[in-house]
């Protein structure tokens, strides 16, 4: 989100009156100056009147002294805030990143969900960057500049993990480095949780212990850990046509709009919530072959029949000698 100073016709008329020696074209009707988090000017946009309609004005035509004077004059404009829909989607994903706190039994799966969400956010930024660079290339004043910008668009890394310091200039040119830096920093950090004291860990080991001995206590503990998480979890029996719900958390129930009594022990596809299709078959095949997958796109239905796009990370677990599929499900921001 940016703070913006909008200088309309009246403000620009005052600017021209007070700076008659500067060259501000008469057809420029509005100028917007965007400020970054530190209050420094980030970019400037303008519109001009062309045959009775507003069109973007090429601010590269303005002289340096005119630009500096406009920056000083900006406080006379109307203050506003601005955020592109794509940027808003990225920040929403960042706000929803899972944390583990004391959930020591499930932090590995949370890490997978977190990485998948960060890659989802970066895919939005990647699209924004390549589109912006190609837009600049289309309006470039020389064939050499067009070729440079097209090459820059192709050089934008496809994945967040591939970003290096030499890519910084690519994102700076289209004013996206700040967002990329936040995503890269988040990806470099471990999931945010607090490790319990060693005495509590000893108690945890004793409680989990042998499932055959402490099954009831272990079940209660795992369910408590599930319910503390804002991320949807599901444990099910394995199989394409015979997967049945074993345990889910409150976030999962909230996502699908069902109660646990309504789905307890039910077959997942016939419940109407899980969509049985080729994509699901491929995900199950990955579990059969590799035992896990991360950040796979999928769709589920809620109680109203609405289809919800999601990202699923899963791992096949052995609990008391029986195989189960453990899924972490995050809503894919559209």
C-alpha positions, 0 to 999 in steps of 0.5 A: 500500500502506498501513500499518494499525493494527487495533484489535480487541475487546480493544484497543477494550475497553481504549480504552473503559476508559481513555476512559470520557468518550468516546462510542464505541458499544458495538457497534463491534467493530473499527477500522482506521486507515490511514497514508499514506507519511509516517506520517499518518492517511489514513482510518479504517474500522470494523465493528459487530455487527448481529444476529450479523454484522459490518457497516460502521460509519459513522465520520462518527458519531464525534465529533472528540475520539473520533477524535483519541483513537483515532489516539493509541491506534492503536499499541496495535493490530496492525500490518498492511499493506493494498493493494486489488487495483485499486491493486496492478494500477496499481502493477504497471503502473508497475513495468513501464513501459518504459525506453529507456536507449541504444535511440535508434532505438526510443525513439519507439515506447517512448514510445507504449507507455509512454503506453498503459500509463499510460492503462491504469493511469489507467482502473483509477483512474478506475473506482475513483474513480467507484465510490467516489464513487457509493458515498458518494452512495448512503449520503449523509444528504441529497439535496443531498449525494447530488447533489453526490457524483453530480456529482463522480463524473461530473466525474472525467476520463476520460483521464489527460491531461485531469486538472487541478489543479481535479480534485484534490479529487475524488480526495482525497475518496476517498483516490486523489490520491496514485496519480493524482499519480504517474501524472500525474507519470509522464505529464509526464516523458519516457521514462527513458533516457541519451543516448550521448556524441556520439562514440558517436552518430557511430559509430551513424550510421555503422553504420546508414548506408545499409542497402544498404551496411551491411545486416549490421551494421545488422541486428545493431545493431537486433537488439541494441537489440531484445533489450535491451528488456523490451517485446515488439517485432515487425516484419512485412510488411504485409497482412491475410492475408500479414503475415509475421514479419521480426524479433522480440525476446526479450521477444516470444518469451518472451511467446508461448513460441516460438523464433525458428526456429519463427516466422521468416518464417511468416505471422502469423495462420496461426502461431496466435499472431496472432488474425485478426479484425475488431479486427485488420482495424480496426488494419490499416486505421488503419495504412493510413490514418494510418500508426500507432496507439497503445494498441489493445486486442488478443489474442494466443495463446501456444504453449499456446493461452492467449489473452493480452490486450495493448495494441499500439502500431504504426507503418508504417515504410519500410526500404530502400524496403519497407513494414513494420509495427513493433508494440510489445506490452504485456500488459494487466493484468487 
